[in-house]
Amino acid sequence: MKKLQPRKRKPVKKDFFDKVYEVVARIPYGKVTTYGAIAQVCGIRSSARTVGWAVNGAKDSNLPCHRVVNRFGALTGRMHFGNESIMEELLRSEGIEFDNNGCVKMKKHLWNPNKKVGKKKTRSRK
């Protein structure tokens, strides 16, 4: 009888966390982005949870980890800041507004890390 081997999981590459930290470092003051958007720009679209682990591991660094929220604008990482109100206080100090449910107003404050930064395309006139 053939001995069954446990399924091997793909190891998360060390450089994935580094990519996450690079994206988090680029989030502009007064803006937020989502775990999923960071995962997508890092090349692993379905790894929002892994992004959460990376962000949680960097919360004591100089990175603006408080600017990462879930796709609805909820502050799902708030418990990792010691006091659950710290994340919200940091965001409010940057002018970020919240709706009546305590979620960030995403239409106003969402930053998309996938957008190319640079010159705007202009139409040529004939």
Number of C-alpha atoms within 10 A of each C-alpha: 3 4 5 6 6 6 6 6 6 6 6 10 8 8 10 17 19 13 18 20 19 14 19 24 14 12 20 14 14 18 19 27 24 25 24 22 24 26 22 16 16 21 12 15 13 13 17 19 12 18 25 23 13 19 24 17 13 16 15 12 9 8 17 21 24 23 27 27 24 19 18 12 22 18 20 16 20 17 13 16 15 9 9 14 12 15 23 20 13 15 20 14 12 13 13 21 17 18 10 7 8 12 18 26 17 21 8 13 20 22 19 15 19 12 8 8 7 6 6 7 6 6 6 5 4 3
